[in-house]
Amino acid sequence: MLRSIYLLAASLLFHATGIARTPGKPAVVLKDANQTHPPTNVVITGITHDSTLKWVEVINFPILSKGFDKTVLVRANQNPDHSFELRFCVDSLTLLSLQGIMVDADILVQPGDSIRFEINRVNNRLTIAFSGNNAAYYNYEHQSKMNLLHQLGFFYPSGGRNFSLDTLKRNMDAWYENKTAFLRDYSRQHPMDPAIFNYFRNEINYSYTADLYFPVYKRKIPKENIPAGYFSRADTLTYGNTSMFRWELPREVMNKHFLCGDSTTGARYTEAEKYINSHYKGNKQQYLLASLVNAAVDNAGEFKKEDLNKKIAATIARIKDTTCLKFVRRVMNDYTMLDKPLPDSVLQQTYLLSYATNEKITLQKLLESYAQEPVYVDFWASWCTACREDIHDSKQAKEFLRGKQVRYLYVSIDKEADLQKWKDAAVADSTTENQYLMLKGNHSPLANFLQINYIPRYLILNKAHELKSYDAPRASSYQYAMLVNAINLSLAQVIRFN
């Protein structure tokens, strides 16, 4: 989804269908988990005619993830004949992801699958097609996206600079009708197991609903400004016997009871927690309690810190599941970084190469040159399409930041071997001012400290260069209102309670 990654991206096991749900993913994943080599009962081979695709991997995500942790089931480098071979094992029907540079395909994998893929570049986009037994389940997501692009001109609706709820609703309705019609026609041509058909249908229903609620909360739109009938279709949709967890949490929990409520933020937190405890049991309850903590931390600027700390501590006391506890501890570790300067060791050991002078400088020296200036940091790379799309669509954000006297800092994670590509991209994108290459890239001390394992990624530092957001809204026009809110909160006077 082309939306801010502001809530927990997570998945639940689909007990009724046996499908393990993969959460949403950032544009480009940078760090790899340790590879494992289980027994083989799935073989996926492929070929590409595109020189940029050096490797592909099959990945799975844990039930709870923070910073998009992933498990790499298998990874294959391109062979001299431009082929790939991936061998791994699954216990049951599982939703995984086949990824590479500019390739990202959800695939429904079953034990015994023998699949072949071919990747080609068409109109400057990499397209993928599968063949073999059960290939229809592999092809569905990609062909559905291509159909959307052909029929409507977009993968997912975006409000853009001239955003309005009326426009979004109209686009989302067109998106929903296209997706449901395609699923119906596709299932006639390629008969599906009912559980798989229901999974695809429920995913459409959930994504439609989540996309309508998302801007209402993030843009702080009051109820009286929501068009009549805006949620009329969403309120009739169901998600089967299982909850759909994609980019956001179930709307009946987070959107209605926490994010979009009428009462104060603290009261909404209490209401959401009561709802979770009364309506959910077992793993789902534990998952939602952990997710509530994450949502509250993401919106910490709306709480008094002392009040938030008490509420979180009480919620954590109810969490017994070890996976959820591990997730919450990581959330709280991130939370403790806020309102504090970056550690001296990170500032002193992170080296940057200046585009303007071609000289190396520590992050500490660079920030000292921005004394008493707030800083908005844009982590990008010359090869990252999503990053450069943000840059091309950042005029409005730059004007706003300039008016707020916030320094816009570009930090590339390109490899030193790609120095010229970095410089050429900076010139092409007109971003040579305040432009730096971070030496060691996503393995630098700063990247390790902030877990910069996907891009585009943004940070906000206040005048004292304290960290106010470690995953700030993007500079694109779609997230402009979110960025305005985040910057205003970051520049406000902070009252500390502990």
BALUMVO-674645 format. One line per field, with one value per residue (C-alpha): residue number from 1; residue in three letters; x, y, z. Coordinates in steps of 0.05 Angstrom, whole numbers, padded with zeros to 5 digits. Last residue first. Layout:
BEGIN
k <- NUM; ... .
r <- ALA; ... .
X <- X; ... .
Y <- Y; ... .
Z <- Z; ... .
This chain:
BEGIN
k <- 498; 497; 496; 495; 494; 493; 492; 491; 490; 489; 488; 487; 486; 485; 484; 483; 482; 481; 480; 479; 478; 477; 476; 475; 474; 473; 472; 471; 470; 469; 468; 467; 466; 465; 464; 463; 462; 461; 460; 459; 458; 457; 456; 455; 454; 453; 452; 451; 450; 449; 448; 447; 446; 445; 444; 443; 442; 441; 440; 439; 438; 437; 436; 435; 434; 433; 432; 431; 430; 429; 428; 427; 426; 425; 424; 423; 422; 421; 420; 419; 418; 417; 416; 415; 414; 413; 412; 411; 410; 409; 408; 407; 406; 405; 404; 403; 402; 401; 400; 399; 398; 397; 396; 395; 394; 393; 392; 391; 390; 389; 388; 387; 386; 385; 384; 383; 382; 381; 380; 379; 378; 377; 376; 375; 374; 373; 372; 371; 370; 369; 368; 367; 366; 365; 364; 363; 362; 361; 360; 359; 358; 357; 356; 355; 354; 353; 352; 351; 350; 349; 348; 347; 346; 345; 344; 343; 342; 341; 340; 339; 338; 337; 336; 335; 334; 333; 332; 331; 330; 329; 328; 327; 326; 325; 324; 323; 322; 321; 320; 319; 318; 317; 316; 315; 314; 313; 312; 311; 310; 309; 308; 307; 306; 305; 304; 303; 302; 301; 300; 299; 298; 297; 296; 295; 294; 293; 292; 291; 290; 289; 288; 287; 286; 285; 284; 283; 282; 281; 280; 279; 278; 277; 276; 275; 274; 273; 272; 271; 270; 269; 268; 267; 266; 265; 264; 263; 262; 261; 260; 259; 258; 257; 256; 255; 254; 253; 252; 251; 250; 249; 248; 247; 246; 245; 244; 243; 242; 241; 240; 239; 238; 237; 236; 235; 234; 233; 232; 231; 230; 229; 228; 227; 226; 225; 224; 223; 222; 221; 220; 219; 218; 217; 216; 215; 214; 213; 212; 211; 210; 209; 208; 207; 206; 205; 204; 203; 202; 201; 200; 199; 198; 197; 196; 195; 194; 193; 192; 191; 190; 189; 188; 187; 186; 185; 184; 183; 182; 181; 180; 179; 178; 177; 176; 175; 174; 173; 172; 171; 170; 169; 168; 167; 166; 165; 164; 163; 162; 161; 160; 159; 158; 157; 156; 155; 154; 153; 152; 151; 150; 149; 148; 147; 146; 145; 144; 143; 142; 141; 140; 139; 138; 137; 136; 135; 134; 133; 132; 131; 130; 129; 128; 127; 126; 125; 124; 123; 122; 121; 120; 119; 118; 117; 116; 115; 114; 113; 112; 111; 110; 109; 108; 107; 106; 105; 104; 103; 102; 101; 100; 99; 98; 97; 96; 95; 94; 93; 92; 91; 90; 89; 88; 87; 86; 85; 84; 83; 82; 81; 80; 79; 78; 77; 76; 75; 74; 73; 72; 71; 70; 69; 68; 67; 66; 65; 64; 63; 62; 61; 60; 59; 58; 57; 56; 55; 54; 53; 52; 51; 50; 49; 48; 47; 46; 45; 44; 43; 42; 41; 40; 39; 38; 37; 36; 35; 34; 33; 32; 31; 30; 29; 28; 27; 26; 25; 24; 23; 22; 21; 20; 19; 18; 17; 16; 15; 14; 13; 12; 11; 10; 9; 8; 7; 6; 5; 4; 3; 2; 1 .
r <- ASN; PHE; ARG; ILE; VAL; GLN; ALA; LEU; SER; LEU; ASN; ILE; ALA; ASN; VAL; LEU; MET; ALA; TYR; GLN; TYR; SER; SER; ALA; ARG; PRO; ALA; ASP; TYR; SER; LYS; LEU; GLU; HIS; ALA; LYS; ASN; LEU; ILE; LEU; TYR; ARG; PRO; ILE; TYR; ASN; ILE; GLN; LEU; PHE; ASN; ALA; LEU; PRO; SER; HIS; ASN; GLY; LYS; LEU; MET; LEU; TYR; GLN; ASN; GLU; THR; THR; SER; ASP; ALA; VAL; ALA; ALA; ASP; LYS; TRP; LYS; GLN; LEU; ASP; ALA; GLU; LYS; ASP; ILE; SER; VAL; TYR; LEU; TYR; ARG; VAL; GLN; LYS; GLY; ARG; LEU; PHE; GLU; LYS; ALA; GLN; LYS; SER; ASP; HIS; ILE; ASP; GLU; ARG; CYS; ALA; THR; CYS; TRP; SER; ALA; TRP; PHE; ASP; VAL; TYR; VAL; PRO; GLU; GLN; ALA; TYR; SER; GLU; LEU; LEU; LYS; GLN; LEU; THR; ILE; LYS; GLU; ASN; THR; ALA; TYR; SER; LEU; LEU; TYR; THR; GLN; GLN; LEU; VAL; SER; ASP; PRO; LEU; PRO; LYS; ASP; LEU; MET; THR; TYR; ASP; ASN; MET; VAL; ARG; ARG; VAL; PHE; LYS; LEU; CYS; THR; THR; ASP; LYS; ILE; ARG; ALA; ILE; THR; ALA; ALA; ILE; LYS; LYS; ASN; LEU; ASP; GLU; LYS; LYS; PHE; GLU; GLY; ALA; ASN; ASP; VAL; ALA; ALA; ASN; VAL; LEU; SER; ALA; LEU; LEU; TYR; GLN; GLN; LYS; ASN; GLY; LYS; TYR; HIS; SER; ASN; ILE; TYR; LYS; GLU; ALA; GLU; THR; TYR; ARG; ALA; GLY; THR; THR; SER; ASP; GLY; CYS; LEU; PHE; HIS; LYS; ASN; MET; VAL; GLU; ARG; PRO; LEU; GLU; TRP; ARG; PHE; MET; SER; THR; ASN; GLY; TYR; THR; LEU; THR; ASP; ALA; ARG; SER; PHE; TYR; GLY; ALA; PRO; ILE; ASN; GLU; LYS; PRO; ILE; LYS; ARG; LYS; TYR; VAL; PRO; PHE; TYR; LEU; ASP; ALA; THR; TYR; SER; TYR; ASN; ILE; GLU; ASN; ARG; PHE; TYR; ASN; PHE; ILE; ALA; PRO; ASP; MET; PRO; HIS; GLN; ARG; SER; TYR; ASP; ARG; LEU; PHE; ALA; THR; LYS; ASN; GLU; TYR; TRP; ALA; ASP; MET; ASN; ARG; LYS; LEU; THR; ASP; LEU; SER; PHE; ASN; ARG; GLY; GLY; SER; PRO; TYR; PHE; PHE; GLY; LEU; GLN; HIS; LEU; LEU; ASN; MET; LYS; SER; GLN; HIS; GLU; TYR; ASN; TYR; TYR; ALA; ALA; ASN; ASN; GLY; SER; PHE; ALA; ILE; THR; LEU; ARG; ASN; ASN; VAL; ARG; ASN; ILE; GLU; PHE; ARG; ILE; SER; ASP; GLY; PRO; GLN; VAL; LEU; ILE; ASP; ALA; ASP; VAL; MET; ILE; GLY; GLN; LEU; SER; LEU; LEU; THR; LEU; SER; ASP; VAL; CYS; PHE; ARG; LEU; GLU; PHE; SER; HIS; ASP; PRO; ASN; GLN; ASN; ALA; ARG; VAL; LEU; VAL; THR; LYS; ASP; PHE; GLY; LYS; SER; LEU; ILE; PRO; PHE; ASN; ILE; VAL; GLU; VAL; TRP; LYS; LEU; THR; SER; ASP; HIS; THR; ILE; GLY; THR; ILE; VAL; VAL; ASN; THR; PRO; PRO; HIS; THR; GLN; ASN; ALA; ASP; LYS; LEU; VAL; VAL; ALA; PRO; LYS; GLY; PRO; THR; ARG; ALA; ILE; GLY; THR; ALA; HIS; PHE; LEU; LEU; SER; ALA; ALA; LEU; LEU; TYR; ILE; SER; ARG; LEU; MET .
X <- 00205; 00149; 00180; 00144; 00165; 00155; 00128; 00177; 00165; 00089; 00089; 00136; 00092; 00028; 00058; 00086; 00018; -00014; 00040; 00034; 00005; 00048; 00111; 00161; 00150; 00122; 00174; 00203; 00253; 00213; 00231; 00305; 00339; 00379; 00370; 00330; 00288; 00309; 00261; 00278; 00258; 00261; 00255; 00282; 00287; 00334; 00350; 00353; 00362; 00427; 00451; 00438; 00474; 00534; 00540; 00517; 00460; 00512; 00584; 00598; 00535; 00535; 00515; 00472; 00455; 00448; 00458; 00385; 00366; 00340; 00386; 00444; 00433; 00424; 00490; 00526; 00499; 00514; 00585; 00597; 00572; 00633; 00622; 00556; 00493; 00462; 00447; 00434; 00394; 00384; 00325; 00339; 00276; 00265; 00189; 00179; 00234; 00199; 00134; 00166; 00204; 00140; 00104; 00162; 00170; 00140; 00206; 00241; 00186; 00192; 00267; 00258; 00206; 00254; 00312; 00374; 00404; 00393; 00352; 00351; 00317; 00333; 00290; 00332; 00313; 00364; 00395; 00465; 00465; 00541; 00543; 00499; 00553; 00609; 00572; 00554; 00628; 00657; 00690; 00706; 00679; 00665; 00594; 00573; 00597; 00618; 00590; 00621; 00584; 00633; 00628; 00552; 00539; 00588; 00560; 00490; 00435; 00403; 00341; 00268; 00254; 00303; 00261; 00205; 00250; 00266; 00192; 00175; 00230; 00204; 00134; 00157; 00192; 00130; 00086; 00131; 00133; 00057; 00042; 00016; -00028; 00029; 00045; -00022; -00011; 00059; 00032; -00022; 00027; 00079; 00026; 00001; 00072; 00087; 00026; -00004; -00013; 00061; 00063; 00025; 00071; 00079; 00003; -00001; 00055; 00022; -00044; -00007; 00018; -00054; -00079; -00030; -00045; -00120; -00110; -00066; -00118; -00183; -00216; -00280; -00277; -00202; -00196; -00256; -00228; -00160; -00193; -00234; -00172; -00133; -00192; -00193; -00119; -00127; -00186; -00256; -00285; -00254; -00217; -00152; -00173; -00240; -00264; -00198; -00160; -00210; -00267; -00218; -00176; -00103; -00065; -00018; -00044; -00081; -00146; -00185; -00211; -00282; -00295; -00272; -00339; -00361; -00425; -00393; -00341; -00396; -00428; -00363; -00363; -00439; -00442; -00375; -00329; -00321; -00369; -00329; -00266; -00206; -00142; -00101; -00074; -00142; -00187; -00129; -00126; -00200; -00214; -00151; -00166; -00236; -00212; -00153; -00199; -00249; -00196; -00160; -00226; -00237; -00167; -00175; -00244; -00218; -00162; -00210; -00257; -00200; -00194; -00216; -00171; -00214; -00274; -00229; -00198; -00266; -00289; -00222; -00219; -00289; -00272; -00208; -00239; -00299; -00254; -00207; -00265; -00294; -00226; -00219; -00287; -00275; -00206; -00235; -00291; -00241; -00200; -00127; -00103; -00030; -00039; -00101; -00071; -00109; -00070; -00039; -00055; -00076; -00147; -00154; -00082; -00054; -00110; -00101; -00026; -00041; -00089; -00039; 00013; -00033; -00062; 00001; 00025; -00044; -00052; 00016; -00013; 00028; 00075; 00081; 00094; 00098; 00136; 00138; 00194; 00172; 00207; 00151; 00160; 00222; 00221; 00219; 00203; 00180; 00179; 00142; 00146; 00100; 00103; 00082; 00040; 00060; 00014; 00059; 00061; 00107; 00158; 00209; 00244; 00309; 00288; 00230; 00186; 00138; 00104; 00032; 00031; -00008; 00023; 00089; 00135; 00205; 00258; 00292; 00304; 00339; 00355; 00373; 00411; 00457; 00515; 00471; 00434; 00441; 00392; 00363; 00323; 00276; 00296; 00261; 00240; 00242; 00200; 00223; 00180; 00147; 00094; 00070; 00139; 00150; 00168; 00217; 00234; 00295; 00318; 00387; 00424; 00363; 00394; 00414; 00342; 00331; 00308; 00301; 00266; 00264; 00220; 00225; 00183; 00192; 00263; 00290; 00308; 00368; 00364; 00389; 00407; 00365; 00379; 00382; 00359; 00286; 00261; 00191; 00169; 00129; 00057; 00047; 00050; -00009; -00001; -00057; -00083; -00154; -00192; -00132; -00107; -00042; -00037; 00005; 00040; 00057; 00049; 00027; 00059; 00083; 00054; 00013; 00024; 00000 .
Y <- 00234; 00283; 00320; 00379; 00386; 00454; 00442; 00432; 00357; 00364; 00415; 00371; 00309; 00347; 00377; 00310; 00276; 00331; 00321; 00245; 00241; 00299; 00259; 00279; 00216; 00214; 00202; 00136; 00153; 00213; 00266; 00250; 00306; 00353; 00410; 00446; 00383; 00321; 00287; 00222; 00194; 00127; 00109; 00058; -00005; -00034; 00030; -00002; 00065; 00044; 00001; 00055; 00107; 00061; 00046; -00021; 00010; 00051; 00038; 00111; 00154; 00194; 00267; 00320; 00385; 00418; 00369; 00351; 00371; 00301; 00290; 00321; 00278; 00217; 00230; 00238; 00173; 00136; 00165; 00139; 00069; 00034; 00075; 00038; 00079; 00094; 00166; 00219; 00280; 00334; 00383; 00436; 00460; 00535; 00526; 00561; 00519; 00457; 00477; 00494; 00428; 00389; 00422; 00407; 00334; 00295; 00286; 00267; 00217; 00185; 00182; 00142; 00096; 00080; 00062; 00054; 00122; 00112; 00146; 00166; 00234; 00270; 00328; 00373; 00426; 00482; 00506; 00489; 00461; 00462; 00421; 00371; 00360; 00356; 00301; 00263; 00258; 00290; 00262; 00310; 00311; 00386; 00394; 00320; 00312; 00242; 00221; 00184; 00154; 00141; 00207; 00215; 00142; 00139; 00205; 00174; 00209; 00264; 00246; 00263; 00194; 00137; 00108; 00094; 00051; 00008; 00007; -00021; -00073; -00094; -00098; -00145; -00191; -00191; -00208; -00267; -00291; -00290; -00265; -00194; -00169; -00132; -00099; -00064; -00035; -00010; 00021; 00060; 00085; 00107; 00143; 00183; 00204; 00224; 00266; 00238; 00265; 00264; 00190; 00173; 00118; 00097; 00090; 00048; 00002; -00007; -00023; -00073; -00111; -00112; -00134; -00192; -00216; -00214; -00251; -00303; -00322; -00284; -00225; -00185; -00165; -00154; -00119; -00073; -00054; -00037; 00005; 00044; 00057; 00082; 00125; 00157; 00175; 00204; 00247; 00229; 00229; 00165; 00157; 00124; 00086; 00051; 00059; 00056; 00010; -00044; -00045; -00026; -00088; -00066; -00030; -00049; -00120; -00158; -00189; -00219; -00289; -00317; -00281; -00210; -00175; -00115; -00076; -00019; -00008; 00004; 00061; 00089; 00154; 00155; 00228; 00262; 00266; 00339; 00334; 00275; 00316; 00300; 00290; 00278; 00212; 00189; 00203; 00187; 00114; 00099; 00094; 00055; 00005; -00009; -00024; -00065; -00106; -00122; -00139; -00184; -00218; -00234; -00263; -00306; -00328; -00352; -00389; -00424; -00441; -00477; -00441; -00454; -00416; -00385; -00376; -00355; -00301; -00272; -00266; -00241; -00189; -00164; -00158; -00120; -00072; -00057; -00044; 00002; 00041; 00049; 00069; 00122; 00152; 00149; 00181; 00237; 00251; 00247; 00302; 00306; 00358; 00342; 00268; 00230; 00163; 00102; 00036; 00002; 00061; 00077; 00051; -00005; -00021; -00007; -00045; -00104; -00104; -00107; -00166; -00201; -00194; -00218; -00277; -00306; -00349; -00379; -00393; -00428; -00486; -00535; -00500; -00430; -00362; -00292; -00232; -00160; -00111; -00041; 00007; -00002; -00078; -00108; -00183; -00235; -00308; -00357; -00433; -00471; -00541; -00542; -00605; -00571; -00510; -00437; -00377; -00323; -00248; -00216; -00161; -00146; -00078; -00107; -00177; -00209; -00271; -00264; -00318; -00339; -00410; -00474; -00526; -00550; -00509; -00528; -00495; -00496; -00434; -00437; -00375; -00366; -00312; -00363; -00341; -00354; -00299; -00304; -00346; -00334; -00382; -00379; -00308; -00293; -00221; -00162; -00106; -00052; -00085; -00151; -00193; -00258; -00266; -00251; -00299; -00290; -00322; -00290; -00263; -00240; -00197; -00165; -00104; -00143; -00157; -00218; -00260; -00334; -00377; -00438; -00451; -00518; -00535; -00597; -00585; -00600; -00536; -00492; -00427; -00359; -00309; -00246; -00197; -00122; -00074; -00082; -00036; -00006; -00026; -00089; -00105; -00166; -00239; -00281; -00354; -00393; -00454; -00436; -00432; -00419; -00361; -00347; -00274; -00221; -00156; -00087; -00046; 00024; 00084; 00058; 00115; 00096; 00070; 00000 .
Z <- 00684; 00671; 00613; 00581; 00509; 00475; 00405; 00347; 00343; 00347; 00291; 00250; 00259; 00242; 00179; 00159; 00166; 00123; 00069; 00067; -00003; -00025; -00015; 00040; 00081; 00151; 00206; 00227; 00282; 00305; 00357; 00365; 00402; 00358; 00407; 00352; 00341; 00302; 00254; 00218; 00150; 00115; 00042; 00053; 00095; 00147; 00184; 00253; 00288; 00323; 00266; 00214; 00257; 00269; 00194; 00166; 00125; 00087; 00108; 00093; 00093; 00028; 00038; 00004; 00040; -00029; -00087; -00090; -00161; -00177; -00237; -00199; -00138; -00182; -00218; -00151; -00123; -00188; -00186; -00116; -00131; -00103; -00040; -00032; -00035; 00033; 00015; 00068; 00046; 00099; 00098; 00151; 00186; 00186; 00192; 00126; 00095; 00121; 00088; 00022; 00023; 00037; -00021; -00069; -00046; -00104; -00143; -00078; -00060; -00128; -00116; -00052; -00083; -00141; -00096; -00140; -00125; -00051; 00004; 00077; 00085; 00150; 00173; 00218; 00269; 00272; 00337; 00312; 00241; 00236; 00300; 00265; 00212; 00262; 00302; 00238; 00225; 00162; 00100; 00044; -00028; -00017; -00042; -00043; 00028; 00050; 00117; 00175; 00235; 00291; 00330; 00327; 00341; 00400; 00426; 00430; 00390; 00431; 00472; 00464; 00435; 00445; 00502; 00453; 00409; 00469; 00486; 00418; 00425; 00493; 00463; 00408; 00457; 00501; 00441; 00423; 00495; 00505; 00575; 00563; 00619; 00655; 00589; 00591; 00660; 00641; 00578; 00615; 00668; 00616; 00575; 00635; 00653; 00581; 00574; 00511; 00440; 00424; 00439; 00376; 00351; 00424; 00430; 00367; 00392; 00459; 00424; 00380; 00442; 00468; 00400; 00395; 00465; 00451; 00385; 00418; 00471; 00476; 00442; 00454; 00527; 00534; 00467; 00481; 00550; 00518; 00465; 00516; 00559; 00499; 00478; 00547; 00541; 00472; 00494; 00471; 00400; 00375; 00309; 00330; 00392; 00392; 00320; 00283; 00329; 00348; 00297; 00243; 00252; 00257; 00202; 00147; 00141; 00194; 00171; 00229; 00220; 00215; 00149; 00138; 00130; 00090; 00103; 00143; 00088; 00037; 00076; 00104; 00064; 00061; 00081; 00072; 00133; 00154; 00213; 00239; 00247; 00201; 00241; 00178; 00205; 00231; 00172; 00126; 00149; 00154; 00080; 00065; 00121; 00094; 00023; 00048; 00092; 00038; -00014; 00036; 00052; -00021; -00029; 00033; 00013; -00055; -00019; 00029; -00029; -00067; -00132; -00204; -00253; -00308; -00263; -00205; -00249; -00268; -00196; -00172; -00228; -00212; -00138; -00153; -00203; -00159; -00099; -00137; -00167; -00098; -00071; -00125; -00110; -00035; -00043; -00086; -00036; 00022; -00010; -00030; -00080; -00065; -00077; -00054; -00073; -00098; -00102; -00163; -00209; -00280; -00273; -00324; -00341; -00272; -00239; -00287; -00272; -00198; -00206; -00250; -00195; -00139; -00179; -00210; -00152; -00138; -00212; -00213; -00173; -00215; -00263; -00292; -00260; -00291; -00265; -00289; -00277; -00295; -00344; -00396; -00392; -00358; -00355; -00300; -00314; -00261; -00254; -00200; -00170; -00110; -00066; -00002; -00018; -00031; -00039; -00069; -00056; -00108; -00096; -00150; -00155; -00127; -00106; -00070; -00071; -00013; 00029; 00041; 00068; 00051; 00097; 00127; 00081; 00057; 00014; -00054; -00096; -00164; -00206; -00279; -00317; -00352; -00307; -00246; -00210; -00134; -00095; -00026; 00018; 00077; 00094; 00159; 00165; 00212; 00185; 00233; 00286; 00272; 00305; 00273; 00242; 00169; 00113; 00056; -00010; -00042; -00109; -00132; -00183; -00216; -00250; -00312; -00334; -00378; -00319; -00306; -00255; -00211; -00151; -00116; -00055; -00011; 00011; 00081; 00119; 00102; 00140; 00120; 00173; 00167; 00110; 00117; 00063; 00048; -00007; -00013; 00056; 00067; 00087; 00130; 00107; 00129; 00144; 00110; 00146; 00125; 00190; 00234; 00191; 00226; 00244; 00210; 00226; 00203; 00266; 00253; 00220; 00154; 00115; 00054; -00015; 00000 .
